[in-house]
Amino acid sequence: MSVNQNYTNGIKEGEAIAVDEGKQIVAKGVYKNGKPFNGTFIEDNENRSDNYELINVENFKKTGLQKVFSYRLENLIRTYTVKDDKLNGITTFYNDGKITGTLQYKNDEPYEGNLVESEKTSVFKNGKITEETYFEDSYNKDNIQKQKLYENGILVKVKDFSFDISEKPQSSYKGVFKNGKPYSGYLETEDSREFKQVNYFENGILKFQYSNDYLKNMDNFRHQSYDIKSTYKDGKVFDGVEYVLNKKQFVSKYWKNGVLQAFDWDLFAMHYFNRLHFELKSNSIKISDMQANRKAEIKMEQSKNTFNKQLSIDGKIVDDTRKDYLESKYKESIIAYHEEDGKIVSKVINPIDESMEPSEGTELFYKVYMMIKENSSLEENFNMLAEKISGNKFIEETDENRIITGIQIDADGKPKDGILITPTQNNTYTVQLYMNRKLMKTVEKVTVEKTETVIKNIDH
């Protein structure tokens, strides 16, 4: 198909004539200011690059029968009727030249018949939806994935073929709604395509949740197998796994008899994934970083007058501090640095008794270590940490707000251990490495862009 079209200053203007391969005219209309004004026109379909429309226009508005087709006019996909600039009348759906459904519209709303989409068909009666059927894909409509039934436009029942539960294998699973809310049976969550679970209800109460290791099942869009069972009590996970999905992160909390045992913090970015595992064991918090392949352990001991905590990284003790509540006047602090709006920003942290010895892959360990407080038990600290992370209140490792290094300042306000960053002229910085209060190395005139590279190599 070809179109003879006039342009004025690069804008469609005047008569346009479209002819098919047999040189027969299929559309003839007039453009004004780049828009169809009167007549018939061949236009690209905005939703699909391989679809086109034969539209009828009067005074800039579509009117009457319109046709959507693929490449050739005879390859109809859909025809629809427009009146007063709205869908009114019959829409007909086609597949391989055969009618697959018709739907009557009234005032731009579905009224009676079948709405046929690529992977779903919806049935309407008297202006209300009565049924939805989901298929495996647009090429396999014999394989039904899910059916939804409605009464008076309100969802009442779901029959799902798209998953199986190891504990109770069936060809399909039913779920019932009451007053539009889950009431009984098995209902798969729909808020995310990649992260799904199945909730089991009895009399409107959530009893169990079935899930799986999503990292192994992210590509199984068509059929999921769920082999992890979680038990609910008073609306919360009591035994099993609780999932919290936030922007660019996914937290899995592992509970036993109502006590949090461990959690995974999964971070997502473009071409990046990392899992940080936190586990509470006896008198310690264990942390592992999958990407950095490093592990840390935080131990904590309390007595009436003394608080002690210890940080080990990869089996080596890097900080062992003790504070006497009654006598200590510990005044050391930490300066932490992060990049923000093209500048290096510093923040003074006054911990109980923490040191910072930054090196690649350990910043998060120190951050967690600093958050452990003496007025709470280790379990309370662990739960607090889980809440901050799952609530998206922990300082995330992003380009906008990420700790890149830090330095410990002694009680006299002098650098002790770490890397000191000092602003200089022309938005550059002086970077200095200190060890045991001794200045070991200085790099001057460092730009923001090169700061992380300098920090990485300064102790080499």
Sequence and secondary structure as in RCSB ss.txt:
>XXXX:A:sequence
MSVNQNYTNGIKEGEAIAVDEGKQIVAKGVYKNGKPFNGTFIEDNENRSDNYELINVENFKKTGLQKVFSYRLEN
LIRTYTVKDDKLNGITTFYNDGKITGTLQYKNDEPYEGNLVESEKTSVFKNGKITEETYFEDSYNKDNIQKQKLY
ENGILVKVKDFSFDISEKPQSSYKGVFKNGKPYSGYLETEDSREFKQVNYFENGILKFQYSNDYLKNMDNFRHQS
YDIKSTYKDGKVFDGVEYVLNKKQFVSKYWKNGVLQAFDWDLFAMHYFNRLHFELKSNSIKISDMQANRKAEIKM
EQSKNTFNKQLSIDGKIVDDTRKDYLESKYKESIIAYHEEDGKIVSKVINPIDESMEPSEGTELFYKVYMMIKEN
SSLEENFNMLAEKISGNKFIEETDENRIITGIQIDADGKPKDGILITPTQNNTYTVQLYMNRKLMKTVEKVTVEK
TETVIKNIDH
>XXXX:A:secstr
 EEEEEEETTEEEEEEEEE TTS EEEEEEEETTEEEEEEEEEE TT TTEEEEEEEETTEE EEEEEEESSTTS
EEEEEEEETTEE EEEEEEETTEEEEEEEEETTEEEEEEEE SSEEEEEETTEEEEEEEEEETTEEEEEEEEEEE
ETTEEEEEEE SEEETTS  S EEEEEETTEEEEEEEE  S SSS  EEEEETTEEEEEEE  HHHHTT  S EE
E EEEEEETTEEEEEEEEEEETTEEEEEEEETTEEEEEEEEEEETTEEEEEEEEEETTEEEEEETTTTEEEEEEE
EE SSEEEEEEEETTEEEEEEEEETTT     EEEEEEEETTEEEEEEE  SS      TT HHHHHHHHH  TT
S HHHHHHHHHHHHHTT S    SSS EEEEEEE TTS EEEEEEEEE GGGEEEEEEEETTEEEEEEEEEEHHH
HHHHHHHTT 
